[in-house]
């Protein structure tokens, strides 16, 4: 599960708690769309947003819940949560 602590575009953080795969799919789609919509004068994306989140997970055989916090930039062409965490 992932909890969206803050997102500059509130519709991406609604609901605040989501399955990681669902939110990753949403952020991948939004990143592609915003990255493709560029300002012709600067060639920069017209829209970008930062998202701060906390991922909660349990390791196999572990009875304790672990978590880590992260931040991604959406609209920069770097993909969703999972691909940006690999960078």
N, CA, C and O atoms as a Maestro MAE file, in Angstrom:
{
 s_m_m2io_version
 :::
 2.0.0
}

f_m_ct {
 s_m_title
 :::
 protein
 m_atom[348] {
  # First column is atom index #
  i_m_mmod_type
  r_m_x_coord
  r_m_y_coord
  r_m_z_coord
  i_m_residue_number
  s_m_chain_name
  s_m_pdb_residue_name
  s_m_pdb_atom_name
  i_m_atomic_number
  :::
  1 25 0.848 -1.175 0.000 1 A "UNK " " N  " 7
  2 3 0.000 0.000 0.000 1 A "UNK " " CA " 6
  3 2 0.889 1.231 0.000 1 A "UNK " " C  " 6
  4 15 2.011 1.232 0.507 1 A "UNK " " O  " 8
  5 25 0.333 2.279 -0.593 2 A "UNK " " N  " 7
  6 3 1.049 3.549 -0.614 2 A "UNK " " CA " 6
  7 2 0.105 4.637 -0.116 2 A "UNK " " C  " 6
  8 15 -1.076 4.665 -0.461 2 A "UNK " " O  " 8
  9 25 0.642 5.514 0.685 3 A "UNK " " N  " 7
  10 3 -0.102 6.637 1.223 3 A "UNK " " CA " 6
  11 2 0.477 7.902 0.608 3 A "UNK " " C  " 6
  12 15 1.680 8.141 0.706 3 A "UNK " " O  " 8
  13 25 -0.363 8.715 -0.024 4 A "UNK " " N  " 7
  14 3 0.094 9.958 -0.637 4 A "UNK " " CA " 6
  15 2 0.118 11.033 0.447 4 A "UNK " " C  " 6
  16 15 -0.928 11.482 0.915 4 A "UNK " " O  " 8
  17 25 1.316 11.434 0.834 5 A "UNK " " N  " 7
  18 3 1.462 12.473 1.856 5 A "UNK " " CA " 6
  19 2 1.081 13.836 1.296 5 A "UNK " " C  " 6
  20 15 0.416 14.630 1.961 5 A "UNK " " O  " 8
  21 25 1.517 14.099 0.050 6 A "UNK " " N  " 7
  22 3 1.217 15.380 -0.604 6 A "UNK " " CA " 6
  23 2 1.452 15.223 -2.092 6 A "UNK " " C  " 6
  24 15 2.398 14.559 -2.517 6 A "UNK " " O  " 8
  25 25 0.589 15.835 -2.877 7 A "UNK " " N  " 7
  26 3 0.791 15.907 -4.323 7 A "UNK " " CA " 6
  27 2 0.313 17.270 -4.788 7 A "UNK " " C  " 6
  28 15 -0.757 17.733 -4.392 7 A "UNK " " O  " 8
  29 25 1.119 17.913 -5.638 8 A "UNK " " N  " 7
  30 3 0.755 19.247 -6.138 8 A "UNK " " CA " 6
  31 2 -0.535 19.218 -6.952 8 A "UNK " " C  " 6
  32 15 -1.228 20.231 -7.049 8 A "UNK " " O  " 8
  33 25 -0.858 18.080 -7.532 9 A "UNK " " N  " 7
  34 3 -2.131 17.902 -8.242 9 A "UNK " " CA " 6
  35 2 -2.973 16.946 -7.412 9 A "UNK " " C  " 6
  36 15 -2.758 15.735 -7.452 9 A "UNK " " O  " 8
  37 25 -3.916 17.473 -6.670 10 A "UNK " " N  " 7
  38 3 -4.635 16.697 -5.656 10 A "UNK " " CA " 6
  39 2 -5.402 15.507 -6.217 10 A "UNK " " C  " 6
  40 15 -5.627 14.536 -5.494 10 A "UNK " " O  " 8
  41 25 -5.812 15.552 -7.487 11 A "UNK " " N  " 7
  42 3 -6.560 14.422 -8.046 11 A "UNK " " CA " 6
  43 2 -5.719 13.150 -8.111 11 A "UNK " " C  " 6
  44 15 -6.276 12.053 -8.066 11 A "UNK " " O  " 8
  45 25 -4.398 13.264 -8.214 12 A "UNK " " N  " 7
  46 3 -3.533 12.082 -8.228 12 A "UNK " " CA " 6
  47 2 -3.404 11.458 -6.833 12 A "UNK " " C  " 6
  48 15 -3.102 10.272 -6.706 12 A "UNK " " O  " 8
  49 25 -3.630 12.251 -5.806 13 A "UNK " " N  " 7
  50 3 -3.520 11.751 -4.453 13 A "UNK " " CA " 6
  51 2 -4.853 11.376 -3.833 13 A "UNK " " C  " 6
  52 15 -4.980 11.296 -2.611 13 A "UNK " " O  " 8
  53 25 -5.836 11.150 -4.671 14 A "UNK " " N  " 7
  54 3 -7.163 10.805 -4.171 14 A "UNK " " CA " 6
  55 2 -7.575 9.454 -4.716 14 A "UNK " " C  " 6
  56 15 -7.691 9.335 -5.935 14 A "UNK " " O  " 8
  57 25 -7.801 8.442 -3.929 15 A "UNK " " N  " 7
  58 3 -7.743 8.426 -2.470 15 A "UNK " " CA " 6
  59 2 -6.302 8.484 -1.972 15 A "UNK " " C  " 6
  60 15 -5.371 8.158 -2.708 15 A "UNK " " O  " 8
  61 25 -6.127 8.893 -0.739 16 A "UNK " " N  " 7
  62 3 -4.787 9.054 -0.169 16 A "UNK " " CA " 6
  63 2 -4.071 7.722 -0.008 16 A "UNK " " C  " 6
  64 15 -2.850 7.661 -0.151 16 A "UNK " " O  " 8
  65 25 -4.806 6.655 0.285 17 A "UNK " " N  " 7
  66 3 -4.219 5.335 0.472 17 A "UNK " " CA " 6
  67 2 -4.677 4.437 -0.678 17 A "UNK " " C  " 6
  68 15 -5.875 4.246 -0.883 17 A "UNK " " O  " 8
  69 25 -3.712 3.884 -1.429 18 A "UNK " " N  " 7
  70 3 -4.024 3.089 -2.622 18 A "UNK " " CA " 6
  71 2 -3.047 1.920 -2.721 18 A "UNK " " C  " 6
  72 15 -2.006 1.889 -2.065 18 A "UNK " " O  " 8
  73 25 -3.424 0.966 -3.564 19 A "UNK " " N  " 7
  74 3 -2.468 -0.102 -3.895 19 A "UNK " " CA " 6
  75 2 -1.340 0.521 -4.704 19 A "UNK " " C  " 6
  76 15 -1.580 1.372 -5.561 19 A "UNK " " O  " 8
  77 25 -0.128 0.104 -4.434 20 A "UNK " " N  " 7
  78 3 1.029 0.655 -5.134 20 A "UNK " " CA " 6
  79 2 0.889 0.478 -6.643 20 A "UNK " " C  " 6
  80 15 1.194 1.400 -7.399 20 A "UNK " " O  " 8
  81 25 0.436 -0.686 -7.091 21 A "UNK " " N  " 7
  82 3 0.314 -0.928 -8.532 21 A "UNK " " CA " 6
  83 2 -0.710 0.006 -9.174 21 A "UNK " " C  " 6
  84 15 -0.512 0.445 -10.306 21 A "UNK " " O  " 8
  85 25 -1.796 0.315 -8.471 22 A "UNK " " N  " 7
  86 3 -2.816 1.221 -9.009 22 A "UNK " " CA " 6
  87 2 -2.285 2.642 -9.141 22 A "UNK " " C  " 6
  88 15 -2.465 3.282 -10.177 22 A "UNK " " O  " 8
  89 25 -1.634 3.133 -8.095 23 A "UNK " " N  " 7
  90 3 -1.099 4.493 -8.149 23 A "UNK " " CA " 6
  91 2 0.052 4.584 -9.147 23 A "UNK " " C  " 6
  92 15 0.205 5.603 -9.820 23 A "UNK " " O  " 8
  93 25 0.854 3.540 -9.249 24 A "UNK " " N  " 7
  94 3 1.933 3.539 -10.232 24 A "UNK " " CA " 6
  95 2 1.365 3.650 -11.641 24 A "UNK " " C  " 6
  96 15 1.889 4.407 -12.458 24 A "UNK " " O  " 8
  97 25 0.303 2.909 -11.937 25 A "UNK " " N  " 7
  98 3 -0.324 2.984 -13.263 25 A "UNK " " CA " 6
  99 2 -0.832 4.394 -13.550 25 A "UNK " " C  " 6
  100 15 -0.654 4.911 -14.653 25 A "UNK " " O  " 8
  101 25 -1.467 5.013 -12.551 26 A "UNK " " N  " 7
  102 3 -1.986 6.377 -12.725 26 A "UNK " " CA " 6
  103 2 -0.862 7.365 -12.986 26 A "UNK " " C  " 6
  104 15 -0.977 8.228 -13.857 26 A "UNK " " O  " 8
  105 25 0.228 7.239 -12.228 27 A "UNK " " N  " 7
  106 3 1.323 8.193 -12.393 27 A "UNK " " CA " 6
  107 2 2.066 7.976 -13.710 27 A "UNK " " C  " 6
  108 15 2.554 8.938 -14.303 27 A "UNK " " O  " 8
  109 25 2.159 6.733 -14.175 28 A "UNK " " N  " 7
  110 3 2.781 6.460 -15.479 28 A "UNK " " CA " 6
  111 2 1.965 7.129 -16.584 28 A "UNK " " C  " 6
  112 15 2.527 7.813 -17.440 28 A "UNK " " O  " 8
  113 25 0.664 6.940 -16.571 29 A "UNK " " N  " 7
  114 3 -0.203 7.538 -17.596 29 A "UNK " " CA " 6
  115 2 -0.128 9.063 -17.566 29 A "UNK " " C  " 6
  116 15 -0.018 9.705 -18.610 29 A "UNK " " O  " 8
  117 25 -0.189 9.638 -16.362 30 A "UNK " " N  " 7
  118 3 -0.151 11.097 -16.250 30 A "UNK " " CA " 6
  119 2 1.206 11.648 -16.666 30 A "UNK " " C  " 6
  120 15 1.278 12.696 -17.309 30 A "UNK " " O  " 8
  121 25 2.279 10.956 -16.308 31 A "UNK " " N  " 7
  122 3 3.617 11.385 -16.694 31 A "UNK " " CA " 6
  123 2 3.756 11.426 -18.222 31 A "UNK " " C  " 6
  124 15 4.301 12.382 -18.773 31 A "UNK " " O  " 8
  125 25 3.268 10.401 -18.890 32 A "UNK " " N  " 7
  126 3 3.336 10.360 -20.364 32 A "UNK " " CA " 6
  127 2 2.552 11.502 -20.985 32 A "UNK " " C  " 6
  128 15 3.032 12.168 -21.903 32 A "UNK " " O  " 8
  129 25 1.344 11.728 -20.481 33 A "UNK " " N  " 7
  130 3 0.483 12.777 -21.043 33 A "UNK " " CA " 6
  131 2 1.097 14.165 -20.846 33 A "UNK " " C  " 6
  132 15 1.155 14.954 -21.788 33 A "UNK " " O  " 8
  133 25 1.548 14.462 -19.647 34 A "UNK " " N  " 7
  134 3 2.126 15.781 -19.380 34 A "UNK " " CA " 6
  135 2 3.454 15.966 -20.092 34 A "UNK " " C  " 6
  136 15 3.749 17.064 -20.564 34 A "UNK " " O  " 8
  137 25 4.256 14.920 -20.179 35 A "UNK " " N  " 7
  138 3 5.549 15.026 -20.856 35 A "UNK " " CA " 6
  139 2 5.360 15.285 -22.356 35 A "UNK " " C  " 6
  140 15 6.167 15.978 -22.976 35 A "UNK " " O  " 8
  141 25 4.306 14.734 -22.928 36 A "UNK " " N  " 7
  142 3 4.036 14.922 -24.357 36 A "UNK " " CA " 6
  143 2 3.513 16.331 -24.662 36 A "UNK " " C  " 6
  144 15 3.690 16.823 -25.776 36 A "UNK " " O  " 8
  145 25 2.876 16.977 -23.693 37 A "UNK " " N  " 7
  146 3 2.313 18.317 -23.879 37 A "UNK " " CA " 6
  147 2 3.363 19.358 -23.505 37 A "UNK " " C  " 6
  148 15 3.483 19.755 -22.346 37 A "UNK " " O  " 8
  149 25 4.126 19.795 -24.518 38 A "UNK " " N  " 7
  150 3 5.264 20.676 -24.263 38 A "UNK " " CA " 6
  151 2 5.036 22.091 -24.776 38 A "UNK " " C  " 6
  152 15 4.279 22.319 -25.719 38 A "UNK " " O  " 8
  153 25 5.706 23.022 -24.135 39 A "UNK " " N  " 7
  154 3 5.696 24.412 -24.571 39 A "UNK " " CA " 6
  155 2 6.577 24.512 -25.819 39 A "UNK " " C  " 6
  156 15 7.750 24.144 -25.764 39 A "UNK " " O  " 8
  157 25 6.040 24.998 -26.939 40 A "UNK " " N  " 7
  158 3 6.835 25.037 -28.175 40 A "UNK " " CA " 6
  159 2 8.051 25.965 -28.101 40 A "UNK " " C  " 6
  160 15 9.020 25.760 -28.831 40 A "UNK " " O  " 8
  161 25 8.016 26.967 -27.244 41 A "UNK " " N  " 7
  162 3 9.140 27.907 -27.141 41 A "UNK " " CA " 6
  163 2 10.296 27.361 -26.311 41 A "UNK " " C  " 6
  164 15 11.459 27.618 -26.620 41 A "UNK " " O  " 8
  165 25 9.979 26.611 -25.260 42 A "UNK " " N  " 7
  166 3 11.029 26.137 -24.356 42 A "UNK " " CA " 6
  167 2 11.265 24.638 -24.450 42 A "UNK " " C  " 6
  168 15 12.280 24.141 -23.963 42 A "UNK " " O  " 8
  169 25 10.339 23.912 -25.070 43 A "UNK " " N  " 7
  170 3 10.357 22.452 -25.168 43 A "UNK " " CA " 6
  171 2 10.256 21.777 -23.797 43 A "UNK " " C  " 6
  172 15 10.572 20.595 -23.667 43 A "UNK " " O  " 8
  173 25 9.825 22.507 -22.794 44 A "UNK " " N  " 7
  174 3 9.608 21.964 -21.453 44 A "UNK " " CA " 6
  175 2 8.152 21.534 -21.321 44 A "UNK " " C  " 6
  176 15 7.282 22.127 -21.958 44 A "UNK " " O  " 8
  177 25 7.864 20.519 -20.510 45 A "UNK " " N  " 7
  178 3 6.464 20.133 -20.277 45 A "UNK " " CA " 6
  179 2 5.687 21.304 -19.676 45 A "UNK " " C  " 6
  180 15 6.203 22.031 -18.827 45 A "UNK " " O  " 8
  181 25 4.451 21.479 -20.123 46 A "UNK " " N  " 7
  182 3 3.619 22.567 -19.608 46 A "UNK " " CA " 6
  183 2 3.188 22.311 -18.175 46 A "UNK " " C  " 6
  184 15 2.984 23.256 -17.412 46 A "UNK " " O  " 8
  185 25 3.046 21.043 -17.796 47 A "UNK " " N  " 7
  186 3 2.581 20.688 -16.457 47 A "UNK " " CA " 6
  187 2 3.503 19.650 -15.840 47 A "UNK " " C  " 6
  188 15 3.841 18.648 -16.471 47 A "UNK " " O  " 8
  189 25 3.900 19.896 -14.616 48 A "UNK " " N  " 7
  190 3 4.627 18.910 -13.817 48 A "UNK " " CA " 6
  191 2 4.093 18.984 -12.385 48 A "UNK " " C  " 6
  192 15 3.463 19.970 -12.003 48 A "UNK " " O  " 8
  193 25 4.343 17.961 -11.615 49 A "UNK " " N  " 7
  194 3 3.921 17.953 -10.216 49 A "UNK " " CA " 6
  195 2 4.839 17.037 -9.415 49 A "UNK " " C  " 6
  196 15 5.339 16.036 -9.927 49 A "UNK " " O  " 8
  197 25 5.050 17.390 -8.173 50 A "UNK " " N  " 7
  198 3 5.788 16.525 -7.260 50 A "UNK " " CA " 6
  199 2 4.797 15.777 -6.386 50 A "UNK " " C  " 6
  200 15 3.751 16.302 -6.004 50 A "UNK " " O  " 8
  201 25 5.155 14.539 -6.083 51 A "UNK " " N  " 7
  202 3 4.345 13.719 -5.185 51 A "UNK " " CA " 6
  203 2 5.261 13.156 -4.098 51 A "UNK " " C  " 6
  204 15 6.324 12.605 -4.385 51 A "UNK " " O  " 8
  205 25 4.830 13.307 -2.858 52 A "UNK " " N  " 7
  206 3 5.528 12.740 -1.707 52 A "UNK " " CA " 6
  207 2 4.650 11.626 -1.164 52 A "UNK " " C  " 6
  208 15 3.442 11.805 -1.006 52 A "UNK " " O  " 8
  209 25 5.245 10.486 -0.881 53 A "UNK " " N  " 7
  210 3 4.451 9.320 -0.497 53 A "UNK " " CA " 6
  211 2 5.203 8.458 0.501 53 A "UNK " " C  " 6
  212 15 6.414 8.588 0.684 53 A "UNK " " O  " 8
  213 25 4.443 7.563 1.148 54 A "UNK " " N  " 7
  214 3 5.002 6.552 2.033 54 A "UNK " " CA " 6
  215 2 4.499 5.195 1.569 54 A "UNK " " C  " 6
  216 15 3.294 4.988 1.432 54 A "UNK " " O  " 8
  217 25 5.420 4.274 1.327 55 A "UNK " " N  " 7
  218 3 5.060 2.914 0.920 55 A "UNK " " CA " 6
  219 2 5.140 2.020 2.158 55 A "UNK " " C  " 6
  220 15 6.145 2.014 2.869 55 A "UNK " " O  " 8
  221 25 4.067 1.267 2.402 56 A "UNK " " N  " 7
  222 3 4.008 0.317 3.512 56 A "UNK " " CA " 6
  223 2 4.050 -1.094 2.933 56 A "UNK " " C  " 6
  224 15 3.336 -1.396 1.977 56 A "UNK " " O  " 8
  225 25 4.885 -1.955 3.510 57 A "UNK " " N  " 7
  226 3 5.019 -3.311 2.990 57 A "UNK " " CA " 6
  227 2 5.444 -4.267 4.104 57 A "UNK " " C  " 6
  228 15 5.986 -3.853 5.129 57 A "UNK " " O  " 8
  229 25 5.188 -5.532 3.881 58 A "UNK " " N  " 7
  230 3 5.635 -6.586 4.799 58 A "UNK " " CA " 6
  231 2 6.510 -7.554 4.012 58 A "UNK " " C  " 6
  232 15 6.168 -7.938 2.893 58 A "UNK " " O  " 8
  233 25 7.610 -7.938 4.583 59 A "UNK " " N  " 7
  234 3 8.475 -8.920 3.935 59 A "UNK " " CA " 6
  235 2 7.976 -10.314 4.278 59 A "UNK " " C  " 6
  236 15 7.361 -10.518 5.325 59 A "UNK " " O  " 8
  237 25 8.235 -11.267 3.406 60 A "UNK " " N  " 7
  238 3 7.757 -12.640 3.597 60 A "UNK " " CA " 6
  239 2 8.221 -13.196 4.943 60 A "UNK " " C  " 6
  240 15 9.400 -13.130 5.292 60 A "UNK " " O  " 8
  241 25 7.282 -13.732 5.669 61 A "UNK " " N  " 7
  242 3 7.589 -14.326 6.955 61 A "UNK " " CA " 6
  243 2 7.756 -13.329 8.089 61 A "UNK " " C  " 6
  244 15 7.964 -13.722 9.237 61 A "UNK " " O  " 8
  245 25 7.669 -12.062 7.781 62 A "UNK " " N  " 7
  246 3 7.844 -11.018 8.781 62 A "UNK " " CA " 6
  247 2 6.480 -10.562 9.280 62 A "UNK " " C  " 6
  248 15 5.574 -10.332 8.479 62 A "UNK " " O  " 8
  249 25 6.326 -10.431 10.569 63 A "UNK " " N  " 7
  250 3 5.047 -10.005 11.132 63 A "UNK " " CA " 6
  251 2 4.991 -8.495 11.348 63 A "UNK " " C  " 6
  252 15 3.989 -7.963 11.829 63 A "UNK " " O  " 8
  253 25 6.060 -7.821 10.993 64 A "UNK " " N  " 7
  254 3 6.127 -6.382 11.185 64 A "UNK " " CA " 6
  255 2 5.928 -5.649 9.860 64 A "UNK " " C  " 6
  256 15 6.385 -6.115 8.817 64 A "UNK " " O  " 8
  257 25 5.261 -4.525 9.899 65 A "UNK " " N  " 7
  258 3 5.049 -3.703 8.718 65 A "UNK " " CA " 6
  259 2 6.214 -2.727 8.591 65 A "UNK " " C  " 6
  260 15 6.574 -2.049 9.554 65 A "UNK " " O  " 8
  261 25 6.792 -2.661 7.409 66 A "UNK " " N  " 7
  262 3 7.895 -1.750 7.139 66 A "UNK " " CA " 6
  263 2 7.377 -0.605 6.277 66 A "UNK " " C  " 6
  264 15 6.297 -0.694 5.692 66 A "UNK " " O  " 8
  265 25 8.155 0.466 6.205 67 A "UNK " " N  " 7
  266 3 7.760 1.574 5.338 67 A "UNK " " CA " 6
  267 2 8.998 2.365 4.909 67 A "UNK " " C  " 6
  268 15 10.053 2.308 5.540 67 A "UNK " " O  " 8
  269 25 8.826 3.096 3.824 68 A "UNK " " N  " 7
  270 3 9.838 4.060 3.409 68 A "UNK " " CA " 6
  271 2 9.132 5.209 2.711 68 A "UNK " " C  " 6
  272 15 8.040 5.051 2.164 68 A "UNK " " O  " 8
  273 25 9.768 6.356 2.739 69 A "UNK " " N  " 7
  274 3 9.190 7.537 2.113 69 A "UNK " " CA " 6
  275 2 9.944 7.862 0.830 69 A "UNK " " C  " 6
  276 15 11.136 7.584 0.702 69 A "UNK " " O  " 8
  277 25 9.225 8.452 -0.112 70 A "UNK " " N  " 7
  278 3 9.841 8.812 -1.371 70 A "UNK " " CA " 6
  279 2 9.179 10.026 -1.988 70 A "UNK " " C  " 6
  280 15 8.171 10.532 -1.494 70 A "UNK " " O  " 8
  281 25 9.771 10.478 -3.081 71 A "UNK " " N  " 7
  282 3 9.269 11.633 -3.827 71 A "UNK " " CA " 6
  283 2 9.509 11.363 -5.303 71 A "UNK " " C  " 6
  284 15 10.565 10.863 -5.690 71 A "UNK " " O  " 8
  285 25 8.518 11.699 -6.123 72 A "UNK " " N  " 7
  286 3 8.706 11.591 -7.567 72 A "UNK " " CA " 6
  287 2 8.262 12.885 -8.232 72 A "UNK " " C  " 6
  288 15 7.503 13.670 -7.663 72 A "UNK " " O  " 8
  289 25 8.750 13.086 -9.440 73 A "UNK " " N  " 7
  290 3 8.326 14.192 -10.289 73 A "UNK " " CA " 6
  291 2 7.494 13.605 -11.413 73 A "UNK " " C  " 6
  292 15 7.947 12.707 -12.122 73 A "UNK " " O  " 8
  293 25 6.289 14.103 -11.575 74 A "UNK " " N  " 7
  294 3 5.383 13.618 -12.613 74 A "UNK " " CA " 6
  295 2 5.364 14.643 -13.744 74 A "UNK " " C  " 6
  296 15 5.237 15.842 -13.500 74 A "UNK " " O  " 8
  297 25 5.491 14.168 -14.974 75 A "UNK " " N  " 7
  298 3 5.496 15.042 -16.139 75 A "UNK " " CA " 6
  299 2 6.879 15.284 -16.703 75 A "UNK " " C  " 6
  300 15 7.031 16.034 -17.667 75 A "UNK " " O  " 8
  301 25 7.881 14.667 -16.124 76 A "UNK " " N  " 7
  302 3 9.262 14.862 -16.567 76 A "UNK " " CA " 6
  303 2 9.746 13.773 -17.519 76 A "UNK " " C  " 6
  304 15 10.869 13.826 -18.019 76 A "UNK " " O  " 8
  305 25 8.883 12.783 -17.763 77 A "UNK " " N  " 7
  306 3 9.250 11.705 -18.666 77 A "UNK " " CA " 6
  307 2 9.982 10.558 -17.990 77 A "UNK " " C  " 6
  308 15 10.541 9.693 -18.665 77 A "UNK " " O  " 8
  309 25 9.984 10.544 -16.664 78 A "UNK " " N  " 7
  310 3 10.694 9.490 -15.931 78 A "UNK " " CA " 6
  311 2 9.791 8.349 -15.487 78 A "UNK " " C  " 6
  312 15 10.247 7.444 -14.788 78 A "UNK " " O  " 8
  313 25 8.521 8.373 -15.876 79 A "UNK " " N  " 7
  314 3 7.621 7.276 -15.550 79 A "UNK " " CA " 6
  315 2 6.929 7.460 -14.218 79 A "UNK " " C  " 6
  316 15 6.797 8.574 -13.712 79 A "UNK " " O  " 8
  317 25 6.485 6.330 -13.654 80 A "UNK " " N  " 7
  318 3 5.718 6.338 -12.416 80 A "UNK " " CA " 6
  319 2 6.580 6.098 -11.189 80 A "UNK " " C  " 6
  320 15 7.799 6.265 -11.216 80 A "UNK " " O  " 8
  321 25 5.923 5.706 -10.130 81 A "UNK " " N  " 7
  322 3 6.599 5.506 -8.849 81 A "UNK " " CA " 6
  323 2 7.685 4.444 -8.943 81 A "UNK " " C  " 6
  324 15 8.825 4.687 -8.546 81 A "UNK " " O  " 8
  325 25 7.351 3.293 -9.453 82 A "UNK " " N  " 7
  326 3 8.292 2.164 -9.459 82 A "UNK " " CA " 6
  327 2 9.520 2.464 -10.307 82 A "UNK " " C  " 6
  328 15 10.643 2.189 -9.884 82 A "UNK " " O  " 8
  329 25 9.324 3.020 -11.488 83 A "UNK " " N  " 7
  330 3 10.484 3.301 -12.345 83 A "UNK " " CA " 6
  331 2 11.347 4.398 -11.761 83 A "UNK " " C  " 6
  332 15 12.566 4.367 -11.929 83 A "UNK " " O  " 8
  333 25 10.759 5.364 -11.080 84 A "UNK " " N  " 7
  334 3 11.568 6.430 -10.488 84 A "UNK " " CA " 6
  335 2 12.294 5.962 -9.225 84 A "UNK " " C  " 6
  336 15 13.349 6.499 -8.887 84 A "UNK " " O  " 8
  337 25 11.748 4.981 -8.535 85 A "UNK " " N  " 7
  338 3 12.438 4.442 -7.372 85 A "UNK " " CA " 6
  339 2 13.678 3.654 -7.784 85 A "UNK " " C  " 6
  340 15 14.630 3.547 -7.011 85 A "UNK " " O  " 8
  341 25 13.673 3.100 -8.999 86 A "UNK " " N  " 7
  342 3 14.809 2.315 -9.493 86 A "UNK " " CA " 6
  343 2 15.974 3.191 -9.912 86 A "UNK " " C  " 6
  344 15 17.101 2.708 -10.019 86 A "UNK " " O  " 8
  345 25 15.724 4.471 -10.149 87 A "UNK " " N  " 7
  346 3 16.774 5.389 -10.631 87 A "UNK " " CA " 6
  347 2 17.786 5.669 -9.552 87 A "UNK " " C  " 6
  348 15 18.737 6.417 -9.776 87 A "UNK " " O  " 8
  :::
 }
 m_bond[347] {
  # First column is bond index #
  i_m_from
  i_m_to
  i_m_order
  :::
  1 1 2 1
  2 2 3 1
  3 3 4 2
  4 3 5 1
  5 5 6 1
  6 6 7 1
  7 7 8 2
  8 7 9 1
  9 9 10 1
  10 10 11 1
  11 11 12 2
  12 11 13 1
  13 13 14 1
  14 14 15 1
  15 15 16 2
  16 15 17 1
  17 17 18 1
  18 18 19 1
  19 19 20 2
  20 19 21 1
  21 21 22 1
  22 22 23 1
  23 23 24 2
  24 23 25 1
  25 25 26 1
  26 26 27 1
  27 27 28 2
  28 27 29 1
  29 29 30 1
  30 30 31 1
  31 31 32 2
  32 31 33 1
  33 33 34 1
  34 34 35 1
  35 35 36 2
  36 35 37 1
  37 37 38 1
  38 38 39 1
  39 39 40 2
  40 39 41 1
  41 41 42 1
  42 42 43 1
  43 43 44 2
  44 43 45 1
  45 45 46 1
  46 46 47 1
  47 47 48 2
  48 47 49 1
  49 49 50 1
  50 50 51 1
  51 51 52 2
  52 51 53 1
  53 53 54 1
  54 54 55 1
  55 55 56 2
  56 55 57 1
  57 57 58 1
  58 58 59 1
  59 59 60 2
  60 59 61 1
  61 61 62 1
  62 62 63 1
  63 63 64 2
  64 63 65 1
  65 65 66 1
  66 66 67 1
  67 67 68 2
  68 67 69 1
  69 69 70 1
  70 70 71 1
  71 71 72 2
  72 71 73 1
  73 73 74 1
  74 74 75 1
  75 75 76 2
  76 75 77 1
  77 77 78 1
  78 78 79 1
  79 79 80 2
  80 79 81 1
  81 81 82 1
  82 82 83 1
  83 83 84 2
  84 83 85 1
  85 85 86 1
  86 86 87 1
  87 87 88 2
  88 87 89 1
  89 89 90 1
  90 90 91 1
  91 91 92 2
  92 91 93 1
  93 93 94 1
  94 94 95 1
  95 95 96 2
  96 95 97 1
  97 97 98 1
  98 98 99 1
  99 99 100 2
  100 99 101 1
  101 101 102 1
  102 102 103 1
  103 103 104 2
  104 103 105 1
  105 105 106 1
  106 106 107 1
  107 107 108 2
  108 107 109 1
  109 109 110 1
  110 110 111 1
  111 111 112 2
  112 111 113 1
  113 113 114 1
  114 114 115 1
  115 115 116 2
  116 115 117 1
  117 117 118 1
  118 118 119 1
  119 119 120 2
  120 119 121 1
  121 121 122 1
  122 122 123 1
  123 123 124 2
  124 123 125 1
  125 125 126 1
  126 126 127 1
  127 127 128 2
  128 127 129 1
  129 129 130 1
  130 130 131 1
  131 131 132 2
  132 131 133 1
  133 133 134 1
  134 134 135 1
  135 135 136 2
  136 135 137 1
  137 137 138 1
  138 138 139 1
  139 139 140 2
  140 139 141 1
  141 141 142 1
  142 142 143 1
  143 143 144 2
  144 143 145 1
  145 145 146 1
  146 146 147 1
  147 147 148 2
  148 147 149 1
  149 149 150 1
  150 150 151 1
  151 151 152 2
  152 151 153 1
  153 153 154 1
  154 154 155 1
  155 155 156 2
  156 155 157 1
  157 157 158 1
  158 158 159 1
  159 159 160 2
  160 159 161 1
  161 161 162 1
  162 162 163 1
  163 163 164 2
  164 163 165 1
  165 165 166 1
  166 166 167 1
  167 167 168 2
  168 167 169 1
  169 169 170 1
  170 170 171 1
  171 171 172 2
  172 171 173 1
  173 173 174 1
  174 174 175 1
  175 175 176 2
  176 175 177 1
  177 177 178 1
  178 178 179 1
  179 179 180 2
  180 179 181 1
  181 181 182 1
  182 182 183 1
  183 183 184 2
  184 183 185 1
  185 185 186 1
  186 186 187 1
  187 187 188 2
  188 187 189 1
  189 189 190 1
  190 190 191 1
  191 191 192 2
  192 191 193 1
  193 193 194 1
  194 194 195 1
  195 195 196 2
  196 195 197 1
  197 197 198 1
  198 198 199 1
  199 199 200 2
  200 199 201 1
  201 201 202 1
  202 202 203 1
  203 203 204 2
  204 203 205 1
  205 205 206 1
  206 206 207 1
  207 207 208 2
  208 207 209 1
  209 209 210 1
  210 210 211 1
  211 211 212 2
  212 211 213 1
  213 213 214 1
  214 214 215 1
  215 215 216 2
  216 215 217 1
  217 217 218 1
  218 218 219 1
  219 219 220 2
  220 219 221 1
  221 221 222 1
  222 222 223 1
  223 223 224 2
  224 223 225 1
  225 225 226 1
  226 226 227 1
  227 227 228 2
  228 227 229 1
  229 229 230 1
  230 230 231 1
  231 231 232 2
  232 231 233 1
  233 233 234 1
  234 234 235 1
  235 235 236 2
  236 235 237 1
  237 237 238 1
  238 238 239 1
  239 239 240 2
  240 239 241 1
  241 241 242 1
  242 242 243 1
  243 243 244 2
  244 243 245 1
  245 245 246 1
  246 246 247 1
  247 247 248 2
  248 247 249 1
  249 249 250 1
  250 250 251 1
  251 251 252 2
  252 251 253 1
  253 253 254 1
  254 254 255 1
  255 255 256 2
  256 255 257 1
  257 257 258 1
  258 258 259 1
  259 259 260 2
  260 259 261 1
  261 261 262 1
  262 262 263 1
  263 263 264 2
  264 263 265 1
  265 265 266 1
  266 266 267 1
  267 267 268 2
  268 267 269 1
  269 269 270 1
  270 270 271 1
  271 271 272 2
  272 271 273 1
  273 273 274 1
  274 274 275 1
  275 275 276 2
  276 275 277 1
  277 277 278 1
  278 278 279 1
  279 279 280 2
  280 279 281 1
  281 281 282 1
  282 282 283 1
  283 283 284 2
  284 283 285 1
  285 285 286 1
  286 286 287 1
  287 287 288 2
  288 287 289 1
  289 289 290 1
  290 290 291 1
  291 291 292 2
  292 291 293 1
  293 293 294 1
  294 294 295 1
  295 295 296 2
  296 295 297 1
  297 297 298 1
  298 298 299 1
  299 299 300 2
  300 299 301 1
  301 301 302 1
  302 302 303 1
  303 303 304 2
  304 303 305 1
  305 305 306 1
  306 306 307 1
  307 307 308 2
  308 307 309 1
  309 309 310 1
  310 310 311 1
  311 311 312 2
  312 311 313 1
  313 313 314 1
  314 314 315 1
  315 315 316 2
  316 315 317 1
  317 317 318 1
  318 318 319 1
  319 319 320 2
  320 319 321 1
  321 321 322 1
  322 322 323 1
  323 323 324 2
  324 323 325 1
  325 325 326 1
  326 326 327 1
  327 327 328 2
  328 327 329 1
  329 329 330 1
  330 330 331 1
  331 331 332 2
  332 331 333 1
  333 333 334 1
  334 334 335 1
  335 335 336 2
  336 335 337 1
  337 337 338 1
  338 338 339 1
  339 339 340 2
  340 339 341 1
  341 341 342 1
  342 342 343 1
  343 343 344 2
  344 343 345 1
  345 345 346 1
  346 346 347 1
  347 347 348 2
  :::
 }
}
